[in-house]
């Protein structure tokens, strides 16, 4: 790439930097982007760059594979019902160890190698995520009842990057495992975020997953709800889509579904004309 081409790229990014300066962006981080060390490092670079140009990134993560791996190492086989992990008292402790003690710390360390901005926390901290029990047969699996964004707002004011592990608590202080896609949408709504971004292992949202030409670049909430009702979406995509609908209806300006396997996916979406993935608008 020539010097002139590099200058053109920087010039193209400038209006987007101006547009998003001071705006909050919630990023649900997971999948291959989190598991691949090279992609994880690029993600950390992107998040720090976003902070340096004046944006307020908030990272929300789960860690299903890491939970299952730790369970097996501790001699406990994961059990799922309708795609949800059955979470007894022992399992919820393992969830906390995996998400808060391992995954969260690794993400924080990765970001802080590029600038000392990241602060790790979970939904248990400062009453961030209050939940109710989803179903007794699932044990300690929670649905979001309330988000108190006060701790996030304080960290953002200090120009720090919150990294949130999705463990929530009920009114008694009991810990619960919570779907990270749902939490990301609820946090974005509570912060009146400019954007909600899901990093996934697919190129975006498809009308027909078997047909690559059916990739949707832009869609509004009404169309998205029709697509949800059609039952054509993959099981793993449904929580993301529901959260996009919830967040945009709640005041988030745009939601995005991006392929986290693409290097610098965040920068391509935010700072170039073409963008990538699927954008959801009101």
C-alpha positions in Angstrom: 0.0 0.0 0.0 1.4 3.4 -1.0 1.7 6.4 1.3 -1.1 8.1 -0.6 -3.5 5.1 -0.2 -2.8 5.1 3.6 -3.5 8.8 3.7 -6.8 8.3 1.9 -7.9 5.7 4.4 -7.1 8.0 7.3 -9.0 10.8 5.5 -12.0 8.5 5.0 -12.1 7.7 8.7 -12.1 11.3 9.9 -15.8 12.1 9.5 -16.7 8.9 11.3 -14.4 9.7 14.1 -16.1 13.1 14.5 -19.5 11.5 14.3 -18.9 8.9 17.0 -16.7 10.9 19.4 -18.3 11.0 22.8 -20.8 8.2 21.9 -21.2 4.9 23.8 -20.9 1.6 21.9 -21.7 -1.7 23.5 -19.8 -4.7 22.0 -20.9 -8.3 22.7 -17.6 -10.1 22.4 -17.5 -13.9 21.8 -17.0 -16.7 19.3 -13.9 -17.2 17.2 -12.9 -13.6 17.8 -12.4 -14.4 21.4 -10.9 -17.9 21.0 -8.2 -17.1 18.4 -5.2 -15.3 20.1 -4.4 -13.3 16.9 -8.0 -12.1 16.5 -8.2 -11.4 20.3 -5.2 -9.1 20.1 -6.7 -7.3 17.1 -9.9 -6.8 18.9 -8.0 -5.3 21.9 -6.2 -2.9 19.5 -9.6 -1.9 18.0 -11.2 -1.2 21.3 -8.3 0.9 22.6 -8.2 2.9 19.3 -12.0 3.5 19.7 -11.3 4.9 23.2 -8.4 7.0 21.9 -10.5 8.7 19.3 -13.1 9.7 21.9 -15.6 6.8 21.7 -16.9 5.0 24.8 -16.7 1.3 24.2 -18.3 -1.1 26.7 -17.4 -4.8 26.3 -19.8 -7.5 27.3 -18.8 -11.2 27.2 -19.9 -14.7 27.9 -17.8 -17.8 27.7 -19.9 -20.9 27.1 -17.0 -23.1 25.8 -14.7 -22.0 28.6 -17.4 -22.9 31.2 -17.9 -26.4 29.6 -14.2 -27.0 29.5 -13.7 -26.1 33.2 -16.7 -28.2 34.2 -15.2 -31.2 32.5 -11.8 -30.6 34.1 -13.6 -30.6 37.5 -15.4 -33.9 36.6 -18.8 -32.4 35.9 -20.5 -33.1 32.5 -22.5 -30.1 31.1 -26.2 -30.7 30.6 -28.4 -28.5 28.3 -32.2 -28.2 28.0 -33.5 -26.4 25.0 -30.0 -25.0 24.4 -29.7 -23.6 27.9 -27.2 -24.9 30.4 -28.7 -26.5 33.5 -27.0 -24.6 36.3 -27.1 -26.1 39.8 -25.3 -24.6 42.8 -22.0 -26.2 41.9 -22.2 -25.2 38.3 -23.0 -21.6 39.1 -19.7 -21.5 41.1 -17.9 -22.9 38.1 -19.6 -20.3 35.8 -18.3 -17.6 38.1 -14.8 -19.1 38.1 -14.7 -19.4 34.3 -16.3 -16.0 33.4 -15.1 -13.7 36.2 -11.9 -15.4 37.2 -10.5 -16.5 33.8 -12.2 -15.1 30.7 -12.8 -11.6 32.1 -9.2 -11.3 33.4 -7.8 -12.4 30.0 -9.8 -9.8 28.1 -8.8 -7.1 30.5 -5.2 -8.1 30.3 -5.3 -8.2 26.5 -6.8 -4.7 26.2 -4.4 -3.3 28.8 -1.4 -4.4 26.8 -2.3 -1.7 24.3 -3.3 1.0 26.9 -4.3 1.0 30.5 -8.0 1.5 30.1 -9.9 -1.8 30.7 -11.6 -2.5 34.1 -13.2 -5.9 34.7 -16.5 -6.4 36.5 -19.5 -8.7 36.6 -23.2 -8.2 37.0 -22.7 -8.8 40.7 -20.7 -5.6 41.1 -22.6 -2.4 42.3 -26.0 -4.0 41.5 -25.3 -3.9 37.7 -27.4 -6.9 36.6 -30.5 -8.0 38.6 -32.2 -11.2 37.4 -35.1 -13.5 38.1 -35.0 -17.2 37.7 -35.9 -18.4 34.2 -37.2 -21.9 35.1 -36.8 -24.1 38.2 -35.7 -27.1 36.0 -32.8 -25.0 34.7 -31.6 -24.0 38.2 -29.6 -20.8 38.5 -30.3 -19.5 35.0 -31.5 -15.9 35.1 -33.5 -13.5 32.9 -32.6 -9.8 33.2 -35.0 -7.9 35.3 -33.1 -4.7 35.8 -29.8 -3.0 34.7 -28.3 -0.3 37.0 -25.7 1.3 34.7 -24.3 3.6 37.4 -21.0 1.8 37.7 -20.6 1.8 33.9 -21.4 5.5 33.7 -18.8 6.3 36.3 -16.1 4.2 34.5 -17.0 5.9 31.2 -16.7 9.3 32.8 -13.2 8.3 33.9 -12.4 7.4 30.2 -12.1 3.7 31.1 -13.3 0.6 29.2 -15.7 -1.5 31.2 -15.4 -5.3 30.5 -18.5 -7.0 31.8 -18.8 -10.8 32.7 -22.4 -11.8 32.5 -23.1 -13.2 35.9 -26.2 -11.6 37.5 -27.8 -11.7 41.0 -31.4 -11.9 42.2 -32.8 -9.7 45.0 -31.3 -12.0 47.7 -27.8 -11.8 46.1 -27.8 -15.3 44.7 -25.7 -15.6 41.5 -27.1 -16.7 38.2 -25.8 -17.5 34.8 -27.3 -15.1 32.2 -27.3 -15.1 28.4 -24.6 -12.7 27.3 -26.5 -11.6 24.1 -29.5 -10.6 26.2 -27.3 -8.7 28.7 -25.5 -6.8 26.0 -28.8 -5.6 24.6 -30.1 -4.6 28.0 -26.9 -2.7 28.9 -27.0 -0.9 25.5 -30.6 0.2 26.2 -29.8 1.3 29.7 -26.9 3.5 28.5 -28.8 4.9 25.6 -25.9 3.7 23.5 -25.3 4.9 20.0 -24.6 1.4 18.8 -24.9 -2.3 19.9 -22.5 -4.6 18.1 -22.5 -8.4 18.1 -19.3 -10.1 17.0 -20.3 -13.5 15.7 -18.9 -16.4 13.7 -21.0 -15.7 10.6 -20.9 -12.8 8.0 -24.2 -11.4 9.3 -27.9 -12.1 9.2 -29.2 -14.3 6.4 -32.8 -14.7 5.2 -31.8 -18.3 4.4 -28.6 -19.5 6.1 -28.0 -22.1 3.4 -27.9 -19.3 0.7 -24.9 -17.0 1.0 -26.5 -14.6 -1.4 -29.3 -13.9 1.1 -27.1 -11.9 3.5 -29.0 -8.9 4.8 -27.0 -5.6 4.8 -29.7 -3.4 6.3 -32.9 -4.2 8.0 -35.4 -2.3 10.2 -36.9 -3.5 13.5 -40.3 -4.2 11.9 -38.8 -6.4 9.2 -36.6 -8.1 11.9 -39.6 -9.0 14.0 -41.3 -10.6 11.0 -38.1 -12.6 10.4 -38.2 -13.7 14.1 -41.8 -14.8 13.7 -41.0 -16.8 10.6 -38.9 -19.2 12.7 -36.2 -19.3 9.9 -33.4 -18.1 12.1 -30.8 -20.4 13.6 -31.1 -21.1 17.4 -27.9 -19.3 18.2 -28.9 -16.2 16.3 -32.3 -15.8 18.0 -31.1 -14.2 21.3 -29.0 -11.7 19.4 -31.9 -10.7 17.1 -34.3 -10.4 20.0 -31.8 -8.2 21.8 -31.3 -6.1 18.7 -35.1 -5.5 18.6 -35.3 -4.7 22.3 -32.3 -2.3 22.2 -33.3 -0.4 19.1 -36.9 0.0 20.3 -35.4 1.2 23.6 -33.5 4.0 22.0 -30.2 2.5 20.7 -29.7 4.1 17.3 -28.3 1.1 15.5 -27.4 -2.5 16.1 -24.9 -4.5 14.1 -24.1 -8.1 13.6 -20.5 -8.5 12.4 -18.2 -11.4 11.5 -15.7 -11.4 14.3 -13.4 -13.7 12.2 -12.6 -10.7 10.0 -9.5 -8.9 11.2 -10.3 -5.4 12.5 -14.1 -6.0 12.0 -14.9 -3.1 14.4 -12.8 -0.6 12.6 -14.1 -1.6 9.2 -17.7 -1.2 10.4 -17.2 2.1 12.2 -14.6 4.0 10.1 -15.2 3.0 6.5 -18.0 3.8 4.0 -18.7 0.2 3.0 -18.9 -1.4 6.5 -19.5 -5.1 6.9 -22.2 -7.4 8.3 -25.8 -6.5 9.0 -27.1 -3.2 10.4 -30.4 -2.9 12.2 -32.2 0.4 12.3 -35.4 1.7 13.8 
